[in-house]
Amino acid sequence: NAMLKLRPTLDSAVSGTPLDNFSTDINACFLSFVKQTHEMAACTQDDIVRPCSEYSATLVDKGAQVYSRYTESRLRCSQARKDALKMRQRCEASVKDAEGAAQALRNARMSERKSNGDNPTTAAVMPPQSVEEVDDGEAESNLEETLKRFGKTHGLVKNCEAIACALADIEASEKKYVALVEAENTAVTDVQDIERQALDAAQKNEEKRVLYMIGALERVFQTTRKSLDKMALDITAEPLELNLDSNLTDVPTPSTPSIFKSPRRLRTTSDDTGPSINETKLLNLPDELADLRDTMKSLVGRQSARLKALKLISSFNEGIATALENFAANIQARLESDGFVGKKSDGKKSGPLAAQLKKNEGESMLNAWIVAIKALKANAQLARDASKQVKGGNSQLYNILLLADKELKALKDGDEFRWKYLNDAAKGETKAKLKHSQILVDLEKAKARLSTLEDDNAAESVNGPKNNAAPSMNKAMGKMFSILPGGGEHVMNQMLTPQQRQAVVMEQLKEAETKEAKAAEGAAAAKSVKEQAIATYITEAESSISNNKSDERRTWELMQESLMCAVDAVDRFRHGQVTVAEGSLNEIQTYAKVVISNDVTTWTLNMEKRIEDKRSRFVTEKCDNVDDVESGFSLKVHPIDRSEIRKLIDRVLSDNNIDDFIVNTDSAQIGPTVTTKEVPVDDAPKSKRPDVPKDPIIGKMDPIFSKKLKGVSIETYYQKGWSDKINPLYSPWLERKGSFDVSVTQWEHSDQGFENKWSGERFHQKRIVKFKFKRTTHLYIGPPVAGVTQTQYCYKDGDDKCVIMMTVEMDGIPYSDVFAVEVRWAARRVGTNDVAIDAGVFVNFIKSSMFASKIKSGTLIETKPIHLDLFEEIKTVLISDDNNTELAGEAEEEVESEQSPEVEEEEIVQAVQTQSNSPRNQLSTMFMSLPKPVKVLALGVTCFVVMRLLFHSPDPTIIELSRQVEDLGKEVKEIKAMLESVLEAVGDGKCKT
């Protein structure tokens, strides 16, 4: 198709050129190649591909009923598998609950012993016999009774009941798990039976299908060979007919009207032989220059036509090469997608499709398919070789094209420049001659005037007075009289004496003679310039014509050779395909006649073996290996080892060295498949260390909060709150708070450190957080949604200090380019194992703004609750990761506030101001100012509203609407205040209500 689309390009390139007849043969060759290729594709599609598809569809229809039954059974099998695995997960959860309950009992018992000074007054309760001594049912019953006695004895009933319930859940879920595994195995057996039925149904058609497929491959290569044999790609290059010595009249040259003739003169000279003869006659140039000029115009037009043909033929050849490359690339891409071409396959018996063919069809069918694959690879390589050959033949045309445009432009511009220079020289000579002739006329007039004056005034000049005027005066008077009508003769006769008139005329004669000499020199110089321009034009034009003859012949021959090379490349491609098709057909016929029938037997044996393998996976006995607990179908029972929990319970009940047991045991876990928490090391108090001083930069910021966490280390605070290594906290917290489009990058690490521009510090870690949120206030006007970009920096100094610095930038709101927000969390160690956290915010104004106070107050209002909530989130994570819920409650009580006295004083002042300006006080003042009848009516309405509120539940929508109205009123007041500030600043006075 790509070659067929290139045909108009070639026709347009050679039309009216010496290659016009040759291009007909070229088009015939490529048309034959395209036509036979289309016929081959249509035959392959209609006679091979479509029947194969229809035949495959009939096979699918025959097995549809069996497949439907198989699908239903498969779904039941899958659901049974999910139920079994889900129940095992429940077993694991129960084991974890039991572990937690055992740890809680251990901690509670330790606390009891410490409160009694490690001298318990009650005797230990002996645990029941171990699991090895009695069966599971009796051991569990004895353990439950022992736990009850232990709980009553030590006042730990709830802890013991929790352990008993967890153990009961383990026992019940494990029994259900075993039953569900057996049900899943039964479902798998049903599926395997249906698979065998499908095998029996498919085996009858397998041999026909395989033979049909191998026959289809044979027909493909037979069709290919027939189409290739019908292609006619023979062509002979004959010498081109180039009339290089003619006047090139066959190439139309644009006629340019002369700029030196008027329309009337052009009409009078319309019978001249050419457009250039008009100019040469007008400028008094030799006629041979007109012929030379017309030859140069024709030469430029011919070279332009040759350049156009050169470009189009080069484009045609490139299109042929590209079409061949695309053919090879498409074959290569398809082979790569099927796994037959690559670093590991190399077209051999590897790759996913080859593996499936070998597994499902057999070795012989795979070999036949590999023959077809090799043929495709060979055709792709042949296409690439043909493309290279076409490009090689086109390379010389490329070399000519690189300079052709510049050469044509230089030829055209050079000829135009020389012709213009010649015209200018001719016009200059004409003007010089006209000027010289005019001066000669003036000279003759001056001589005649002088001769007349000498004859008329001969007598008077003897007796009359002499002219004593200076020559310059006579010259000036001559110029003055010359501008008068008639040369000033009449005026001079009346005003001047004969001697004076004679002196003036003589001066005019001298001036005329001087001008005539200069004009003669100018005319001679213009003539010399014109003759030089004529000689230059003739020399350059003859040289260009001579050089063009050799270049023109060589260029047309190269274009012919490149087209011949393209046809030859396609012909070589065809011969190579014929060879590949014949060899492939012989190999496939060998497989079809000798060994293809063996594949059906091999396929049957393989399918039976696969079914037997699936049956062999059906196992009902228990297994201690849990590595493949969720792999495949036909699940095996993988019990969960809970011996460590039993040992822990036994040791606690025996009340012997609980602390040493926990410290010295290397495995505080229940089994390989269940993850448990490590038991804390001994609670011996560490040596007292001095407190880490407060962060100095926090003092420069507006405080958000100061909190204290007891029993928490800096390392734990960092790992659980900020590292995001195991359980990310920051991103889920932002999403729970209503933020969206949340993006949190990983922490970047640098030995040189990342600099925070505001504080000037360098931090070891940095990450970028981006999200959007709905704003809770509109104090500085703008959209309800703001985009936030946080650049978070982190610095951790061992177990003493952890500083989180945030540079917060907003977008999408007014004045977002005016300020940035700096937030700092400074956590420091206090005492041995406590953490004090100071948080502050600073609004960094990048530009000055008259709304700075409003921006700062709005930022503080929105920032404080967010970071307080983040602190609560981190605290919750720290508590939830503690050993048990009782300790979590204690940790909750240990969170204290450490706000400075200045902050507390400021909050008290704000509370007083809020109370004095509260709506209740304003309403009371307004009510007292009302008249008495109105007060009575208002009291009645108030009572009705109160009763309504007490006995009817308010509509949540109305409450929300009221809150929004109050917020809107507050914002309107603040906007009003802002406007008043603006008016004051510009001197327009305050806003009046």
Secondary structure, DSSP 8 states (H G I E B T S, - for coil): -HHHHTHHHHHHHHTTSTTHHHHHHHHHHHHHHHHHHHHHHHHHIIIIIHHHHHHHHHHHHHTHHHHHHHHHHHHHHHHHHHHHHHHHHHHHHHHHHHHHHHHHHHHHHHHHHHHTTT--SS--------TTTS-HHHHHHHHHHHHHHHHHHHT-HHHHHHHHHHHHHHHHHHHHHHHHHHHHHHHHHHHHHHHHHHHHHHHHHHHHHHHHHHHHHHHHHHHHHHHHHT-------------TTS--TTS-------TTS-HHHHHHTTTSSSHHHHHHHHTT--HHHHHHHHHHHHHHHHHHHHHHHHHHHHHHHHHHHHHHHHHHHHHHHHHHHTTSSSTTTTTSS-SHHHHHHHHHT-HHHHHHHHHHHHHHHHHHHHHHHHHHHHHHHHHHHHHHHHHHHHHHHHHHHHHHHHHHHHHHHHHHHHHHHHHHHHHHHHHHHHHHHHHHHHHHTTTHHHHS------HHHHHHHHHHHHTSGGGGHHHHHHHS-HHHHHHHHHHHHHHHHHHHHHHHHHHHHHHHHHHHHHHHHHHHHHHHHHHHHHHHHHHHHHHHHHHHHHHHHHHHHHHHHHHHHHHHHHHHHHHHHHTTTHHHHHHHHHHHHHHHHHHHT---SB-S--TTTTSSSS--B-----HHHHHHHHHHHHTS-HHHHHHH-S--SSBTTB---------------------TGGGGSEEEEEEEEET--HHHHHIIIII-SSS--HHHHHHHTT-EEEEE---EEEEEEEE-TTT--EEEEEEEEEEEEE-S--TT---SEEEEEEEEEEEEETTTEEEEEEEEEEESSTTTTTEEEEEEEEEEEETTTEEEEEEEEEEEESS--TTHHHHHHHHHHHHHHHHHHHHHHHHHHHHHTSSSHHHHHHHHHT-EE---HHHHHHHHHHHHHHHHT-HHHHHHHHHHTS-HHHHHHHHHHHHHHHHHHHHS---HHHHHHHHHHHHHHHHHHHHHHHHHHHHHHHTS-----
